């Protein structure tokens, strides 16, 4: 008998790459990367990298993501990180086709009781609602791992809709 394919991390026949990044500020259109985490569990690769921006983080961003200038001292440049991502076919571009788990959760967890329990559909609140536990939010790797767990839980519902 042949090997059974693990389709856990596919959707409609396509492999899924999960990624998140942290930036130097709160405006993702103009701010630079300070951290990237991307994983394709099916193809068994990951990128987990701090990245050194040309200008340092704002105090607000540092407060949110906890990434300090000292942590970025020996990190590769943004250009090197983008090159690594490109080599692995991870394009950090909001214009590409993607699955926004916040949007999916709003669609699928929309009963009046769910709306009341979740309040606003942030990653933290959806995760807490589904698994009754917290995680280290605003950390690219932790956010991706939480998103993957939410995806696996909601995948049967996603495929039905």
Secondary structure, DSSP 8 states (H G I E B T S, - for coil): -------TTEETTEE--EEEEEESSS-TTT--EEEEEEEETTTTEEEEEEEE-SS---HHHHHHH---HHHHTT-EEHHHHHHHHHHTT----TTS----HHHHHHHHS-SHHHHHHH-S--HHHHHHHHHS-----S-HHHHHHHHHHHHHHHHHHHHH-
